Amino acid sequence: MIWFLVICFILTMVIVFSKLNIDVQYTYDQSKSSGPIYVNVYFYHIAIYQKQINPQKIVRFSALQDDWDKSFLKSIQLIPSEMKSIFVQLSHEYKRVLPILRQIKISSFIWETKCGTGTPLTSGMACGVLWSVKWMFIRFLEGKTESVKGIHLDIQPQFEKETLVTNLHCIVSLTVGKAMIAIFSCRRVKKWSYGKEG
């Protein structure tokens, strides 16, 4: 009986301190409809969870969507204000997500973009805005997560055509124990938020 309890305890500790790897991929192409966010969770290289998330259900890029066909450059210039709008939209969810962010390590963060307005001058302006947005997001992650490594940011100007294509690939890791703590913390924050709203 004692040996059985010891074995169970050892197995529990092994699982608790085992690492989960979360693979997140997203591609946006201005000439096509926005694709889903692909999320895959691996436990010892075995896929244990897969999900596709519609980004339109998370936030709404209202100004970009309404003005995209009218003026490509105007849409690019609206990105900073749209980012502010997104943070406002996510403000109610932020406290629920924060416990998870504090527990994770980002081992790889690749964000590549092709951007062009049709003219060299405005293409350069648009790329400058996008660089600012990307580094602002990286600074946010560095301040809220345990660590961020493997950062690769790239923006390729497209001077002869109007285009915006972006590919994001991120690998996040955390232990099973930290995931359980984060989920428990999120539930507590969720109940507290609902109680406060009521």
TORBATOR-112099 format. One record per residue (C-alpha): x, y, z. Coordinates in Angstrom, 1 decimal. Example, Ala and Ser with C-alpha at 12.3 -4.5 7.8 and 13.67 -1.06 7.14 Angstrom:
# TORBATOR-112099
[[12.3; -4.5; 7.8]]
[[13.7; -1.1; 7.1]]
END
This chain:
# TORBATOR-112099
[[0.0; 0.0; 0.0]]
[[2.8; 2.4; 0.9]]
[[4.6; 1.6; -2.3]]
[[1.5; 2.3; -4.3]]
[[1.1; 5.7; -2.6]]
[[4.8; 6.5; -3.2]]
[[4.4; 5.6; -6.9]]
[[1.3; 7.7; -7.2]]
[[3.0; 10.6; -5.6]]
[[6.0; 10.3; -7.9]]
[[3.8; 10.1; -11.0]]
[[1.8; 13.1; -9.8]]
[[5.0; 15.2; -9.3]]
[[6.3; 14.1; -12.7]]
[[3.1; 15.3; -14.3]]
[[2.8; 18.5; -12.4]]
[[6.4; 19.5; -13.4]]
[[6.0; 18.4; -17.0]]
[[6.0; 21.0; -19.6]]
[[3.2; 21.9; -22.0]]
[[4.1; 23.5; -25.3]]
[[1.5; 25.7; -27.0]]
[[1.9; 26.4; -30.7]]
[[0.0; 29.4; -32.0]]
[[-0.2; 30.3; -35.7]]
[[-2.1; 33.0; -37.5]]
[[-2.0; 34.3; -41.1]]
[[-3.7; 37.5; -42.4]]
[[-3.9; 38.3; -46.1]]
[[-5.5; 41.6; -47.1]]
[[-6.6; 40.1; -50.5]]
[[-8.3; 37.2; -48.8]]
[[-10.6; 36.7; -45.8]]
[[-8.9; 36.6; -42.4]]
[[-8.0; 33.1; -41.5]]
[[-8.4; 31.5; -38.0]]
[[-5.9; 31.4; -35.2]]
[[-4.6; 27.8; -34.9]]
[[-3.8; 26.7; -31.3]]
[[-2.2; 23.3; -30.6]]
[[-1.2; 22.1; -27.2]]
[[1.5; 19.4; -26.9]]
[[2.4; 17.2; -23.9]]
[[5.7; 15.4; -24.5]]
[[5.3; 16.1; -28.3]]
[[1.8; 14.6; -28.3]]
[[-1.0; 16.8; -29.4]]
[[-3.6; 16.8; -26.6]]
[[-5.7; 19.8; -27.6]]
[[-6.4; 21.6; -30.9]]
[[-8.6; 24.6; -31.5]]
[[-9.4; 27.2; -34.2]]
[[-10.3; 30.7; -33.0]]
[[-12.0; 33.3; -35.1]]
[[-10.2; 36.5; -34.5]]
[[-13.3; 38.5; -35.4]]
[[-14.9; 37.2; -32.2]]
[[-12.1; 38.5; -30.0]]
[[-11.9; 42.1; -31.2]]
[[-13.3; 44.2; -34.0]]
[[-11.0; 46.3; -36.3]]
[[-13.9; 48.7; -37.1]]
[[-12.1; 51.5; -38.7]]
[[-9.8; 49.3; -40.7]]
[[-12.7; 47.2; -42.0]]
[[-14.8; 50.2; -42.9]]
[[-12.1; 52.3; -44.6]]
[[-10.0; 49.6; -46.2]]
[[-11.5; 49.8; -49.6]]
[[-11.5; 53.6; -49.6]]
[[-7.9; 54.3; -48.8]]
[[-5.2; 51.7; -48.1]]
[[-2.8; 54.3; -46.6]]
[[-5.5; 55.7; -44.4]]
[[-6.1; 52.2; -43.1]]
[[-2.5; 51.8; -42.3]]
[[-2.4; 55.1; -40.5]]
[[-5.3; 54.1; -38.4]]
[[-3.5; 51.1; -36.9]]
[[-2.1; 52.9; -33.8]]
[[-5.6; 54.2; -32.9]]
[[-7.1; 50.7; -33.6]]
[[-4.5; 49.1; -31.3]]
[[-5.7; 51.5; -28.5]]
[[-9.3; 50.5; -29.3]]
[[-8.4; 46.8; -29.1]]
[[-6.8; 47.3; -25.6]]
[[-10.0; 49.0; -24.5]]
[[-12.0; 46.1; -25.8]]
[[-9.8; 43.6; -24.0]]
[[-9.7; 45.6; -20.7]]
[[-12.5; 43.5; -19.2]]
[[-10.8; 40.3; -20.2]]
[[-7.3; 41.5; -19.2]]
[[-7.5; 40.5; -15.5]]
[[-8.6; 37.0; -16.5]]
[[-5.7; 36.6; -18.9]]
[[-3.0; 38.2; -16.7]]
[[-2.6; 35.1; -14.3]]
[[-1.8; 33.0; -17.4]]
[[0.6; 35.5; -18.9]]
[[2.6; 35.6; -15.7]]
[[3.2; 31.9; -15.8]]
[[4.3; 31.4; -19.5]]
[[7.6; 31.4; -21.2]]
[[7.7; 32.4; -24.9]]
[[10.5; 30.3; -26.6]]
[[9.8; 31.5; -30.1]]
[[8.1; 34.5; -31.5]]
[[8.1; 35.0; -35.3]]
[[6.1; 37.9; -36.9]]
[[6.7; 38.5; -40.6]]
[[4.8; 41.1; -42.6]]
[[4.7; 42.2; -46.3]]
[[3.3; 45.7; -46.6]]
[[2.9; 48.1; -49.6]]
[[0.7; 51.0; -50.6]]
[[1.7; 51.3; -54.3]]
[[4.3; 54.1; -53.9]]
[[7.7; 54.1; -52.2]]
[[7.1; 57.1; -49.9]]
[[3.8; 55.9; -48.4]]
[[5.0; 52.3; -48.3]]
[[7.9; 53.5; -46.1]]
[[5.6; 55.4; -43.9]]
[[3.3; 52.4; -43.5]]
[[6.2; 50.1; -42.7]]
[[7.4; 52.5; -40.0]]
[[4.0; 52.5; -38.3]]
[[4.0; 48.7; -38.4]]
[[7.5; 48.5; -36.8]]
[[6.2; 50.7; -34.0]]
[[3.2; 48.5; -33.4]]
[[5.3; 45.3; -33.4]]
[[7.8; 46.6; -30.9]]
[[5.1; 48.0; -28.7]]
[[3.6; 44.5; -28.6]]
[[6.9; 42.9; -27.8]]
[[7.5; 45.3; -24.9]]
[[4.1; 44.4; -23.6]]
[[4.9; 40.7; -23.7]]
[[8.3; 41.2; -22.0]]
[[6.6; 43.1; -19.2]]
[[3.8; 40.6; -18.6]]
[[5.3; 37.2; -19.2]]
[[8.0; 35.2; -17.5]]
[[10.4; 35.5; -20.5]]
[[10.4; 36.1; -24.2]]
[[13.1; 34.6; -26.4]]
[[13.5; 33.7; -30.0]]
[[12.1; 37.0; -31.3]]
[[12.2; 37.4; -35.0]]
[[10.4; 40.5; -36.5]]
[[10.5; 41.3; -40.2]]
[[8.7; 43.8; -42.5]]
[[9.2; 43.7; -46.2]]
[[8.1; 46.8; -48.1]]
[[6.2; 46.2; -51.3]]
[[6.6; 49.4; -53.3]]
[[4.7; 48.5; -56.5]]
[[1.4; 47.2; -55.1]]
[[-1.1; 47.6; -52.3]]
[[-0.8; 44.6; -50.0]]
[[-0.8; 43.6; -46.4]]
[[0.2; 40.0; -45.5]]
[[1.3; 39.0; -42.0]]
[[2.3; 35.6; -40.5]]
[[2.6; 35.1; -36.8]]
[[4.0; 31.9; -35.2]]
[[4.5; 31.7; -31.4]]
[[5.6; 28.8; -29.2]]
[[4.6; 29.2; -25.5]]
[[5.6; 26.8; -22.7]]
[[4.6; 26.3; -19.1]]
[[4.4; 23.4; -16.7]]
[[1.2; 21.5; -15.9]]
[[1.3; 22.8; -12.3]]
[[1.6; 26.4; -13.4]]
[[-1.2; 25.9; -15.9]]
[[-3.5; 24.6; -13.1]]
[[-2.6; 27.5; -10.9]]
[[-3.3; 30.0; -13.7]]
[[-6.6; 28.4; -14.5]]
[[-7.6; 28.5; -10.9]]
[[-6.6; 32.2; -10.7]]
[[-8.5; 33.0; -13.8]]
[[-11.7; 31.4; -12.3]]
[[-11.3; 33.4; -9.1]]
[[-10.8; 36.6; -11.1]]
[[-13.8; 35.8; -13.3]]
[[-16.1; 35.2; -10.2]]
[[-14.8; 38.4; -8.6]]
[[-15.5; 40.4; -11.8]]
[[-19.0; 39.0; -12.1]]
[[-19.7; 39.7; -8.4]]
[[-18.4; 43.3; -8.8]]
[[-20.6; 43.9; -11.9]]
[[-23.7; 42.6; -10.1]]
END
